[in-house]
Amino acid sequence: MMIEPFAAAWHRWERANLHYMEVSEVWNRYNSSRPFDHELRHEGLGIYMLSIRETEMLAGFAVETGEWLYKLRATLDEPAESD
């Protein structure tokens, strides 16, 4: 029985793509909520102050991004381990 040498790597690549899709969904939900707010204030004498505020990033974004990167790293490690 012949086993494809990169079968496990391709499987990990597919799992990484699932995490990538989840990261995209989390980011799109966050971005659609208009997370940035700005204000331009006139301080007088031609001086203006631009303030930009950002709402807190969703915890799921960090978790999914970490898992995505972990799977990509595992994909690269698989061919090296099979030698």
Kinemage of the C-alpha trace (Angstrom):
@kinemage 1
@onewidth
@group {chain A} dominant
@subgroup {mainchain}
@vectorlist {calphas} color= white
{ca met a 1} P 0.000 0.000 0.000
{ca met a 2} L 1.460 3.335 -1.124
{ca ile a 3} L 0.964 6.266 1.229
{ca glu a 4} L 1.225 9.738 -0.259
{ca pro a 5} L 4.112 11.469 1.560
{ca phe a 6} L 2.280 14.786 1.880
{ca ala a 7} L -1.187 13.460 2.774
{ca ala a 8} L -1.007 14.677 6.382
{ca ala a 9} L 0.360 18.045 5.276
{ca trp a 10} L -2.531 18.514 2.841
{ca his a 11} L -4.988 17.571 5.572
{ca arg a 12} L -3.452 20.161 7.907
{ca trp a 13} L -3.576 22.718 5.089
{ca glu a 14} L -7.317 22.122 4.718
{ca arg a 15} L -7.812 22.502 8.482
{ca ala a 16} L -5.808 25.753 8.378
{ca asn a 17} L -8.130 27.017 5.645
{ca leu a 18} L -11.134 26.350 7.899
{ca his a 19} L -9.532 28.489 10.605
{ca tyr a 20} L -8.785 31.168 8.014
{ca met a 21} L -12.459 31.273 7.058
{ca glu a 22} L -13.438 31.618 10.725
{ca val a 23} L -10.912 34.458 11.207
{ca ser a 24} L -12.452 36.192 8.189
{ca glu a 25} L -15.965 35.834 9.604
{ca val a 26} L -14.929 37.182 13.026
{ca trp a 27} L -13.131 40.127 11.416
{ca asn a 28} L -16.059 40.933 9.130
{ca arg a 29} L -18.481 40.906 12.079
{ca tyr a 30} L -16.158 43.201 14.025
{ca asn a 31} L -15.596 45.549 11.088
{ca ser a 32} L -19.305 45.756 10.207
{ca ser a 33} L -20.041 47.120 13.684
{ca arg a 34} L -18.090 50.286 12.793
{ca pro a 35} L -15.426 49.783 15.481
{ca phe a 36} L -13.715 53.127 14.870
{ca asp a 37} L -15.032 56.495 15.952
{ca his a 38} L -13.451 59.848 15.213
{ca glu a 39} L -13.845 63.432 16.321
{ca leu a 40} L -12.293 66.633 14.995
{ca arg a 41} L -12.235 69.415 17.588
{ca his a 42} L -11.275 73.018 16.961
{ca glu a 43} L -9.018 74.123 19.810
{ca gly a 44} L -8.784 77.747 18.645
{ca leu a 45} L -6.095 79.767 16.845
{ca gly a 46} L -6.186 77.401 13.876
{ca ile a 47} L -5.400 74.333 16.000
{ca tyr a 48} L -7.470 71.182 15.488
{ca met a 49} L -7.350 67.944 17.449
{ca leu a 50} L -8.245 64.693 15.672
{ca ser a 51} L -9.187 61.860 18.035
{ca ile a 52} L -9.674 58.288 16.842
{ca arg a 53} L -11.130 55.662 19.157
{ca glu a 54} L -11.357 51.949 18.575
{ca thr a 55} L -13.676 49.526 20.301
{ca glu a 56} L -12.162 46.476 21.929
{ca met a 57} L -11.134 43.659 19.572
{ca leu a 58} L -13.131 40.458 19.892
{ca ala a 59} L -11.424 37.651 21.825
{ca gly a 60} L -12.409 35.155 19.142
{ca phe a 61} L -10.225 36.957 16.629
{ca ala a 62} L -7.049 36.292 18.613
{ca val a 63} L -7.997 32.679 19.307
{ca glu a 64} L -8.861 31.841 15.695
{ca thr a 65} L -5.811 33.669 14.322
{ca gly a 66} L -3.569 31.730 16.711
{ca glu a 67} L -5.087 28.407 15.694
{ca trp a 68} L -4.793 29.321 12.016
{ca leu a 69} L -1.094 30.151 12.377
{ca tyr a 70} L -0.518 26.988 14.406
{ca lys a 71} L -2.028 24.839 11.657
{ca leu a 72} L 0.049 26.575 8.987
{ca arg a 73} L 3.197 25.913 11.018
{ca ala a 74} L 2.193 22.271 11.478
{ca thr a 75} L 1.676 21.992 7.726
{ca leu a 76} L 5.250 23.124 7.123
{ca asp a 77} L 6.616 20.771 9.789
{ca glu a 78} L 4.944 17.645 8.398
{ca pro a 79} L 7.180 17.148 5.298
{ca ala a 80} L 10.307 17.698 7.418
{ca glu a 81} L 9.220 15.064 9.930
{ca ser a 82} L 8.483 12.461 7.262
{ca asp a 83} L 12.063 12.404 5.910
